[in-house]
Structure formats: C-alpha cells, structure tokens
Amino acid sequence: MAAADEPDWMEQRADLEEVLRASKNDARRDTIAGFDVDGVPRAVGRVSMNAGSTLVHGAGGVDPAWRRRGLGRAIFTWQAWRARERLRETEQATGTLRNYVEERNPSHLGLLEATGSEIVRYFTEMTRTLAQPLPEPVFPAELELVSFADGPGTDLPELVRLAHNDAFRDHWGSEPRDRESWQFTIGHPEFRSDWSLALLHPGRNEVVAYQLASYDPQSRELLGHTEGYTDLLGVRRSWRGRGLAASLLIEAMRRYRSAGMENAGLGVDTENPSGALGLYERMGYQPTQRSIVFDLPLAVGG
C-alpha cells in the first residue's frame, strides 16, 4: 500500500505491535483482515478508543491490486459497526468515527466521501531546509534546557507528559496521554532522545515547554532528503507569548543539522487558534502536503 500511495510516513513494526497489545483495545475484536486463497493479507482495518472517550479512530487499507472490489467499503462498514459496539460497551449514546487520509490519495478520499463522512479539519506537513541560517535560541534565565538524553533522573518523561496534557487540553481533537501510550511515544525506535528537549523550572520541578523529535531512516527514500522531525511541541498556557516554542524549534534544528540532517519537518493543524501555522511559516517552513480529517457521527441505538 505504501509503495503505491507514497505517504510521507509509514507505520513501523513497532507501531503495529503497539496497536495489537495496547490495553485500551482488544486486538481480537478491534482488528479485521481479509486474506486471499493463499493466505496473503489483502485488506486490513482497525479501530481504537481511549477510556471515557466518545471518539473512535479508524485506520486501514487495501492492497492496490485488490482495490475497486468493495473491500474498502466493507472495511469501513465494519469499522462503523465496531465503533458503535465500543460506544455501547461504555454506555455512550452517541459518538464519532474519525479517519485521517492524505489529500493526494484519491481512492481513500473517494471512499470516505462515499460513506457520508464529513471533512472537519486539515493538517499540513511542512519542511524547512537546514541550509538556511539559524538564529540563536533565547531562553528565560529561570528555566533549564534539558534533553531526554541528559535529563535529571527518571522524572523528566513524566514531567513532560503532564506538561503535554496541560498544553494540549485546548487543542482540537486532543485527548490526554496516559502512561502506557506515553511510554510508547518516548520508547519508539525512531524517537531521538538527544533531539527531544524540555524547559524545566527547577524551583517548581515542572516542565513548562517541550519538543519531542524523531528520525525515520527511510526519510530520504520517502521525502527526497534526510529530516529531523518534530512530533510534539507544546507550551503551557501560562508561559505562552514568550517565544519558547520558536526557541525550542531553533535548538532542535541546530541539533538536527549537527547530526547531518538536511531538513527539519513537522505537522500542524491549519486551524490551530494558537497561530502555530503562522509561526512555522515565519521560521521558514514550507508546506509539502495535507491530510484531511473525516468524521462520521454515530448513534448507538438500543
């Protein structure tokens, strides 16, 4: 599927293993696959849902050689059915099935449009060449810049998780990260501890801003350049407006460049009220492609 659709990012084995073993989902009931007569998987689908949520995420796809046979529609129909079951099991009367699709994937777009799902959001992937000059980052004197590679003891990951949940509680579509999902984020094979940064307030033992980064060894093959990627960037509300996000990005880009990366990349919600898109554009990031978010409202019924 990836060879035909050419996404900017591909799931790794670790991502699939996490989906199948995550305690919040039952892999036996939340995953479906279609096999040909030789036992080769040709279509796959899954759903996931956080505890206490009414939002169910769908994912999946069909082998390009087996498309246009109704398999994608069958997978989506199963996703909607299973999503209602998940909602019913948690005594929710209504909910939403959400799917993300890259704008340049016409078959997936056509499928979601045909299901009655509605476009609710756009996300933009952006990149910046590291050949451009980088200014010096400026951090408040009362804050300490640390990385996950040299952070103080074992408390830093948890302090950053708490900061993330606080920073993203006013972001569209975001749900709190529990310890299990957070551990996977910072333990992912592509996670770069030396590029992942936090601004710590020592007196309060609190992280006020952070930037988590990763490196996909296939980035040159997928994108045409090597790229250090910002997965998460957040600033607690009480510390916004002080340039912390920009300074963290600059410091991350300096580290990317020192490691031999050619570009810096990130993704952004184009309607983010914090003005993140404008910040990235001013810093020299250029859009490369968009992802579209489709929602299907669900009524559970009796």
Secondary structure, DSSP 4 states (H G I P E B T S, - for coil): -HHHH--S----HHHHHHHHH-TTS-HHHHEEEEE-TTS-EEEEEEEEE-TT-SEEEEEEEE-GGG-SSSHHHHHHHHHHHHHHHHHHHTT-SEEEEEEEEETT-HHHHHHHHHTT-EEEEEEEEEEEETTS--PPP---TT-EEEETTT-STT-HHHHHHHHHHHHTTTSTT--PPPHHHHHHHHHSTTB-TTT-EEEEETTTTEEEEEEEEEE-TTHHHHHSS-EEEEEEEEE-GGGTTSSHHHHHHHHHHHHHHHTT-SEEEEEEETT-TT-HHHHHHHTT-EEEEEEEEEEEEEE---
